[in-house]
Amino acid sequence: MRFVFKLSLSALLLIAILFTACQKDDPLLDSPEDELIEENLIERNCDSEAHMEQLLQDPEYATHHRQKYDLMDLYIATRRADRTCNNPAIIPVAIHIQGISNTNRECLAELAQRQIDVLNADFQGRNDDLSKWTDQATAYFQGVENGEACFEFCIATNNHPSGYGLSNGQPAITINQTSGDYNSSWAGYLNIYIRSGTGVLGYSPVGGRGRGDGVVIEADAFGTGSGCGTVTPNQYWNRGRTLTHEIGHYLLLDHIWGGGCNRDDGVSDTPNASGPNSGCPSLGSQSCGSNDMHMNYMDYTRDQCMYMFSAGQVNRMEAYLNSNLSILLDNASNVCDSTTGGGDTDSGNTDTGAGNGDEGTGGDGSGEEGSGGDEETPSSEQGCATPTISTAKVLTPYTTEINWTEYDEAIQYAIAYKKPGDSWRIRASKTATITLTSLTPDRRYEYRLTSKCASGWQSWSSGFFFTTTVEDTETEGCSGYEAGFRLVLDDYGSETTWELTNSDGVVIDQGGPYQDNMNGTSIRKTFCLDNGCYRLYVDDSYGDGLCCDYGNGYFELLDEDGNAVARSDGRFGRYEVIKFCITSASGFRQSGQDKDVKSSNLLPKASSNSTNN
């Protein structure tokens, strides 16, 4: 959402009147003079409609945007009411500072961490100034509770995308290495793009995708404290609440006033308002016949005067995170040092959220692996009901095809799936089949099904189960040199194949093609090699390599200790080859590397999960 500043010099004539007439509920004002200057000369404004109109011009983005609400509504309709928060989900964050002259990384890292601390306190309801709600403001909003989100933001520290000079242990903070508000290399992160001189405080898509998009923050509204050179919060926006506001948008919250008295913000416990509030209004200020919740993070009041989300807003954000942003949750364990979360944001337990069936039972109560307890092949039936028969076909260690009973009057279907200890992931389908991707090898998954009938979504089925296969990476009893191979896929795995040949051209090993929509999935192999020279080819049938239009794939060779000794950044056309030799004396030695260049005349692909936002 875009915030712009407006100057109103004529308002200075009203200073004396406003000073005597306007009581504030904020005890933390620096002085009456600061209060009047901010309130009368500076206002926040938002250009959300124009920003979303621009994004929605992309037909694929528009289709995905409509689906967001269906998935979120389904999650809300089927989540369990007895929620607690024992195990918060982790949201990995990457911060990209753009166009600055000062590059004091240590100072910027400290500033970024302070900002993340603010986010976690604000979203989890641990902020110190929440006492203003509990002690005073709550009396004006009977029956409304403040929200406490069961998720936590983490600046990523491991397995960074290549090309940014970041090593394990360093925070995911780039300085003058990105531009704009989208970067496909950083899919799987909630990206924060910081730059100076935008003329706005910040903006965000309403409902982010997690595929390289993110929020934009003006440099003088980021963080708290004294700042770092040009990245320094000013006195009006120095509590980090601009980013709290924008991430609220990223998690599908509208402004608190919606579209005015006659258009709600979609959250039942936030009262209607005629428009935004600025400055720091008095408690009891009204519009639309009710008290305005101007202390809410999704209004336009000053940082010092906003301090809460409602419980309904938090429920909406949690539902959106779990139903639409699994790419972030799945990436957390890979890139964050300590992921205490990643569990269910409904209860933190292993059996939550998606259904009423008992753990360990199949579709007919038997719990038979792979078919949900029923050998019968799913078939078409009349009417519309919850699917009771399903089969699971494991295709690869990372993908499984699910089929179920098809009803001729069903409008839509949905599947909820998880492995033990994880939260439910929900996907929708127009047909009675779906292929689950980015699964973990050698893990048992539970899944449940439901149908959308004319009367609405039905109850969830009992649990079905399948177990993914083990990835074949072992070289038992190897008497030679154990070289490793790591291949990270883009969105179009079906285009990717590879082979390892010796000096005579004999194929030693090969792999692929893989499934599509597996961007970021890592394929690992280990080769037991005798002395000699070899070539490792990776091919892309479309001719656009592995990076970076449709993901951020790459590949590398590893020595016996698992260290990368030769690497491709994925920027090639139809092939790239690494040549190397193995000798008893020196072990691994790279002898060459070659590739072709991606053609500039390639047509865009019809669809991709990494579409530029």
C-alpha positions, 0 to 999 in steps of 0.5 A, a space after each residue: 500500500 502506498 503512503 504519500 505525504 501531504 502538506 497543509 500550511 493553512 492548518 497552522 492557523 488552527 494550531 491553538 484551537 486544535 491544541 485545546 480541543 484535541 485530547 490524546 490517548 497516547 501518553 508518549 508524545 514528545 511535546 505539544 509542538 511535535 504533536 501539532 506539527 505532525 498532526 497538521 502538516 503530515 498525513 498518511 495516504 494510501 494508493 492501494 486500489 491503483 497498486 492492485 489494479 496494476 497487478 491484476 492486469 496480469 490474467 494469471 495473477 488475477 486468477 491466482 488472486 481470486 483463488 486466494 480467497 477460496 482457499 482461505 475461506 475453506 481453511 477458516 470454515 474447517 479449522 478447529 475452534 480449540 486453538 492454542 499456540 504451542 508451536 508458532 509457524 516460522 516465516 523466513 524474511 530477507 531484507 534488501 536495502 537499495 540505492 544507499 551510499 552507506 554500507 555498514 553491514 553490521 549497523 544495518 543488520 542490527 537495525 533490521 533485527 530491531 525491526 523484526 523484534 518489533 514485528 514479532 511483538 506487534 503480531 504476537 500481542 507482546 508489544 509494551 504499548 498494548 497496555 493502552 488497549 487493555 487498560 483503556 481502549 477495550 472499554 470502547 469496543 465491547 466483545 472485541 479482543 486483541 489478536 495474538 498471532 501464532 507465527 514468528 518472523 525470522 531473518 534467514 541465515 542459511 542456504 542463501 540464494 547464490 550470487 549475493 555473497 552471503 555465507 551460512 550464518 550471515 543474515 539474509 540482508 542484501 545491500 545495493 544488489 537488488 532493485 524494484 519490488 520483485 526478485 525471483 531468486 528470493 522465492 520462499 522468503 517474505 521479502 522487504 525492499 527498502 529504498 530512499 526517496 520514493 515519496 511514499 512510506 510503503 506499499 504491499 500486494 494485498 495477499 502476497 505470493 511468496 515467490 519473490 514479491 514482498 513489501 516496499 518500505 521507505 528508508 526513513 520508516 524502517 526500524 527503530 532507534 538512531 538508524 544507519 545513515 540514510 536508513 534512519 526512521 524519522 520522529 513520526 514513523 520510528 517505532 517500526 509500525 509502517 512495516 507492521 501495517 504493510 505485512 498486514 496487507 501482505 497477509 490479506 488484511 484490508 485497511 481498517 475502514 474498508 471502503 467507507 461506511 458501506 463497504 467492510 474490510 472483511 473482518 467481523 470484529 473491526 467496526 466500520 469507519 468512514 475513512 482513515 484516521 491520522 495523527 492520534 485521535 481521542 478514544 471514542 472518536 466515531 464515524 458510521 455510528 460506531 467508535 473508530 478503531 484508530 489504534 489498529 495497525 491497519 489505520 493511518 495513525 502515527 506509529 506511537 498511536 497504533 498498537 493492536 490487531 483484532 482477534 478477527 484480523 489475526 485469524 484471517 492472517 493465520 488462515 491466509 498464511 496456512 492456506 496460501 503461503 506454504 512456500 514460506 512455511 516449507 522453506 523455514 527449516 531450510 533457511 532459518 537457524 532455529 525453527 521452533 515453529 513450522 507446526 500448526 498455527 491452530 493448536 501446535 499439535 500434530 492432529 489439528 485443523 483439517 478434519 474430524 477423523 481419528 489419527 491413524 485411520 483410513 477412509 474406511 477406518 482400516 488405515 491401509 497405507 497408500 489407498 486410505 484403507 480402501 482398495 476400490 478405485 475411485 469412480 464417478 457418483 451422482 450428487 455431491 458429498 465428502 469423498 470417501 474413496 481415494 488412492 495415492 500413487 507415489 510418483 517420485 520421492 517428492 511427488 504423489 498423485 491423489 485421486 478420489 471419488 468424483 461427484 457430478 454436482 461438486 463445484 470444487 474439491 480441496 485436499 489438506 495434507 501434512 506429515 507428522 508435526 507439520 501444519 495442514 497444507 490446503 490445495 484446491 482442485 476443479 477435478 477429482 485428482 491432484 499431484 502434490 509436489 515438494 514432498 519430503 522423501 521417505 515420510 508418511 503423509 496424512 491427507 483428508 478430502 472435502 467437496 464444495 456443493 451447492 450448500 457449501 463446503 462439506 465436512 472433511 473426510 477421515 484420514 488417508 495415508 501414503 509414504 513417499 519413497 526413499 531417494 537413492 543417494 547411497 553408495 554402500 561399500 564404495 572403494 573409490 572416491 565419493 563425489 556428490 551432486 546437488 541439483 536444485 530445480 526451477 519450476 519446470 523440472 520436466 525440462 531438466 535431465 542430467 548424465 555423468 559420463 566417463 572419458 569414453 563417453 559411457 554413461 555412469 549415471 543419469 536422472 530426470 526429467 522431474 516434475 514441474 512446480 518443484 522450484 527450490 527442490 534439491 536433488 542429491 546423488 552420490 557417485 563412487 568413482 574410480 581414478 579417471 576423468 568425467 563429464 557431468 552434463 545438465 540439460 534443459 530441453 526448453 533452452 532457458 537453463 535453471 535460472 532465473 525467469 522461472 525459479 533460481 535453480 543451480 547445480 554443483 559437485 561436492 567433494 567427499 566432505 560435502 563441500 562444493 568444488 565446482 558449481 553452475 549458477 543455472 544461467 545457461 541455455 540448453 546445457 552446461 557441462 562440468 569436466 573433472 578428474 579423480 586421482 589417488 594423489 589429489 582427489 578431485 580436480 576440475 579440468 573445465 566448464 562449458 555452456 551455451 547461452 540462453 537465446 534472447 528469442 525464447 517465447 514466455 511460458 504459458 504458466 509458472 509458479 514464479 510469475 513476476 509480481 
